[in-house]
């Protein structure tokens, strides 16, 4: 930097056979990679070789000196560095002069400038301590600060080293692995039984895959492999070593597998020895590359055998005479990965092509085999899973490996493959971004290319029927890998050649029996095909709609949620053990799977707009296969949106589909209430309104199969009868009356079924029809004595008064009073307003009504302040006089000495006495002044009686006698009341 002072660094670099074998620099910068000064010196040496003088080894130079020159050389050397080397020089001189010293037993002397011997190992300098420090640092940051990205860069560095055939690749990976194994979080997680984070799990996966690559190095020495194996076994035996499927055993208990199930218990997953992230690499140490057929495949493009008969299962050549490679697919693909990783791209490509050709041949053979047994298998209705390990989501990612190897070969920009133009003439470019249908390889069909092969192998892998693996991590990985592979496929633009491949594979998958996830019968625990089918559907739709729908409809199944799904063929040991009905608690990703199923259905609905036949088929499929009410609701909403897009007339068929799905949701959630139920009900009415008046009529007539009584009256009928609906539908009088009649029938049925919640809505809905209204009122009266609360009755009574039926309101108010009970201290109870209203209503109706309600008030209300309030109001005006025929004040005020007001006055005085005693039993000094005010109010009521003055004095004397212990309070009472 310009601002910083210039510093001088001393750099030393040692070389051996074109490799930098050691470096030192005085700058002191610590990092995995060389510091800038070492790089600068290396570049200087490369660019200006003449400027750096090359010396012979020092031993050669010394050999040319005579006795005097040697003496001079040593003495000058000692003089120039006497403080550092003098002690060493004297020690060495003593040893050389001593006859039997160790130094004299060895012939010659060491020379640090002479380089290593030809047999010695030579490898690039790697600062091991720094690698360890850095990895430790990144791990300790626990995935924050981009440390995961840094660790991925380190893994990429190891791959780069392997590609350059730098022997440090394995050393660097060993150092990284040691730090990973020493991560303190491993034992912590094991103790707590918690799962490691997803990002961290993926790093372990990459670690395992890299070791697989290293031990599969086609040119490593046996002793090297043996030392790796020893190291891997050591890590493998550590108890915190992570398991391949991400389970810690107790990470997510697989409840269904907790108990052994009969004879199959020993095959149960809880008893299987668990594979760790290193198990596959350990197993791969047994693999070798000596097989002559394998050697021929990878070393030559001309390896064929045209006279070979392609009839046996494991034939080495197919009917074209092209080589095949029959090895467990993930293992064979791990070889391809190893060849690519160790810098043998051509060999990797040759093996990849042989594997794909083998897969295609197997696919054809499996189809022929299935066709032969089809009748029998379909009759039985069971299927077996031949693949317990799916290739998509597999720890070794076999399909991903084949796909990327083949895609790499057709990348236009990849210079390492320019040599491939030797094969044949260019086939013409496809419009894809950076991929071409590059010249065909010798072992491809007419018109095929690496690109078509890559796409085909991806489709074969994605469509393979495979069992849902155990454990959350493994299941999430299946989803993740599938999505990654599909997103890579989506980058490729489909041309006619590729569409042919899509067609061919879709037909294969539909017909291929148990080998295909889209076969006619699949195992109930096989991984669903929704995500893949959605991609196939959108890709095929413009070119072959019939096939696109056939594929997508077949993929809609989700057998694990169906109680009658076929179990499995248990006759052979490699088939899934213990398929217990409803074992889906182990399907940890079920909610994701169901949302993918919903996405597939939505995609089909959108595409089928305007096509009545297809819409009906898609609707049937949704009703048969989707088991979640919230997903069906989402689809109903989707269909509604698509059907009513602003720019066109509504699609009536799609609207009906939307309504059908909405009705299904209503039926599904009627008894198992859903938290979104209100929203669903409102939406359904909106949808039915769009469909038309007959739909609204229909949902009201069948309300009991769709709604609760409350929903039917308060949401459905009320919305249907609203002005906005009538305007929206442009209804004539006849149609309006028909809807109103259905609404009234519904209202009365609901009121009968649930009077507490529906009576008021029923009355409102029946207002305009005298007979219906009378019926509704009668239902309320019948229910009033049985189960209705005073709150509900008061609400209906007030509504009756508001509607101009005061006598009916009064009747309901008296029924409500029967249910009410207000104790002495409930002076802020919400029902007080209702009591005051009921008394005012009675008062306005006349003497008899007031006389009838007062005994009910006295019986129900024990609160003195409320009673005195009623009493005061009753004495201010004449009952029945307010606003009746204008005869204002021509009647008399009611007397307090006669019933019913005398009864009310006595009750009020009694309530004040009881309340006073209740308050005094536990009163604190801070409430004294408030209590005195209360007594003043009480005196006002006492004085309303003709002998009230005497009663009150007696009452006060009583208090002074009983509570004489409360001296301060009684003093206050005396001060105020004498």
TACOR-V349020 format. One line per field, one symbol per residue. ss: DSSP state (@ for helix, = for strand, . for the rest). A space follows every 50 residues. Layout:
BEGIN
ss=???
END
This chain:
BEGIN
ss=..........======..=======..........@@@@@@@@@@@@.@@ @......@@@@@@...@@@@@@@@@@@@@@.@@@@@@@@@@@@@@@@... .@@@@......................@@@@@@@@@@@@@......@@@@ @@@@@@@@@@@@@....@@@@@@@@@@@@@@...@@@@@@@@.....@@@ @@@@@@@@@@@@@@@......@@@@@@@@@@@@@@@......=....... ....@@@....@@@@@@........=..@@@@@@.......@@@@@@@@. ...=............=....==.....@@@@@@@@@@@@@...@@@@@@ @@@@@@@@@@@@@@@@@@@@@@@@@@@@@@.................@@@ @@@@@@@@@.=...@@@@@@@@............=..............@ @@@@@@@@@@@@@=..=....@@@@@@@@@@@@@@@@@@@.....@@@@@ @@@@@@@@@@@.@@@=.........=...@@@@@@@@@@@@...@@@@@@ @@@@@...@@@......................@@@...@@@@@@@@@@@ @@@@@@@....@@@@@@@@@@@@@@...@@@@@@@@@@@@@@@....... .@@@@@@@@@@@@@@@@@@.......@@@@@@@@@@@@@@@.@@@@@@@@ @.@@@@..@@@@@@@@@@@@..@@@@@@@...@@@@@@@@@@@@@@@@@@ @@@.@@@@@@@@@@@@...@@@@@@@@@@@@@@@.....@@@@@@@@@@@ @@...@@@@@@@@@@@@@...=.........@@@@@@@@@@@@@@.@@@@ @@@@@@@@@@=..@@@@@@@@@@@@@........................ @@@@@@@@@@@@@@@@@@@@@...@@@@@@@@@@@@@@@@@@.....@@@ @@@@@@@@@@@@....@@@@@@@@@@@.
END
